[in-house]
């Protein structure tokens, strides 16, 4: 019996994807080989990574001057790699402090360049996206965390600025269509919306890469290295790429990014409607900035909270406890989350009778 | 029907390990969850990584002052990360040029520090390990590539020096017992001897970490970050760690590192004996430095070579073509390679009748 897993990431994938991935681990396409024992340079694997790349290009309708890279290290590594590649030694970038991942981005970028923190949502405990701020003239790009996984807030409209956006999109990559031309770099770890932990998809708008930088980027972290080698400069994590391919095929078969967005909105609306209706619960973020991927909410008292957690646990719901800094509950509903699981959770909220 | 896969990496693992890994991808320990959808901070996964760590400690009998890290990025990333962590801005390290991976190490280290190349085997096309050289007094450590995967040469005795060794052990990690006290850092990608691509095991001798360095190592690449966070500073590639755990359990059940060494020697001796006996083939490396993991050999003519490749392909042997710079054949026989596969290959060599 499958659990209903609302974990924030690594997160659930459709059962059929896990099953296909498991089958290929034992015998890939009746080849007598596991997909994981095939060389990253063998034609069979090169086909896998090329198909994954072309599906990302197709789903996002990427222009030719965008490159798709498959790299290890997660979005956390890109928080250092992106400034290294985009900023000279005396350059600066700008960022809005939207929460946990914005703070990580600020810390990582400050080790490498000047950082302008334009505004912070800390005064309201990161329950909203700050929208009123001034961009300094010297900022080379604006870093945005498109969705703050921990606080459950999301940009539904990206800031209108004249410089490129660099986006950590780990928690909403491939969850809706995008006007990619406004972005310089987009990166996302796979383990939320399109795979398992171990691979990062990086979209590089080659128009924003500096031609002459006074910073010497080590070869292993230079985007040019991986563009020139089509992500095969070193052994790419082959199996995580394969699982990403299976998810990309699944996303396309579902109907692409517009359909992913429809499903995200449908799932999260069902849950937020119950949060707003049910007098035992309340949402944490302001409504206009609520994330459609991570719904953060709390119960009317700590006592009711622990009773509901226990009730969830008895009824096959896992991964719903909120992050310690926020508390309460967090229900993560990425691409791989079935509507049936959200319906199950909402039914539990309706049925739940705390003993007060 | 399983193929006999002699690929240099990603490489074959025991069928039972692939099967266990596939089962856990669909349903981990009858939990109703895939191992890949469990949070890296959940107790179920923390148990996985802690067991993997303690098995590495046990197999290598690591002293307390060694830390075991699980990091993304492969050994190639460590070629930059190790010098960043160990060397100040004006420090130098030494290295012997033993082949492809030594050259990569030299290039990566030169971007960060002074590199003394002590000796090179290039004049003899990297068919041997240079053993006569002088160590400069200012070298902080000696980098060694314990086994050169591409050229098929291996250190059977490590150099006797008074400074720590830093070893890229990707192709012979966990393949024999080791006197770890002579090493400062040991790192290895998993996809040869103990798992699938996507995770790197790094052993850090904390005695060699500099206390005050004038180099500011970015947090994400600072060994101290990952020591303090027990490899969970960011989302570790959970599934590759799980597969590594299965391989570590398998290695222990086989009898540990002494038994891995016995098996490696038995497999490679069987093959080298046939290479030396059979007038159609000849070994490439000098005998005393031959790798027990990667046997490089060629046929007496290009014509015979392509006929034998074809014969292998018709008889379920794959991954045996040599690297372009070396040519000929390369049979890789890591921990996961069954003796039966080597016996099968040797029998093919005996049966092979080229049409001349």
Interface residues (C-beta under 8 A of the other chain):
Chain A: X1 X2 X3 X5 X7 X8 X9 X10 X11 X12 X13 X15 X18 X19 X21 X22 X23 X25 X26 X31 X32 X33 X34 X36 X37 X38 X39 X40 X42 X72 X73 X74 X76 X77 X79 X80 X107 X108 X111 X112 X189 X191 X196 X197 X198 X199 X216 X218 X219 X220 X221 X233 X234 X235 X236 X237 X238 X239 X240 X243 X316 X318 X319
Chain B: X1 X2 X3 X5 X7 X8 X9 X10 X11 X12 X13 X15 X18 X19 X21 X22 X23 X25 X26 X31 X32 X33 X34 X36 X37 X38 X39 X40 X42 X72 X73 X74 X76 X77 X79 X80 X107 X108 X111 X112 X189 X191 X196 X197 X198 X199 X216 X218 X219 X220 X221 X233 X234 X235 X236 X237 X238 X239 X240 X243 X316 X318 X319
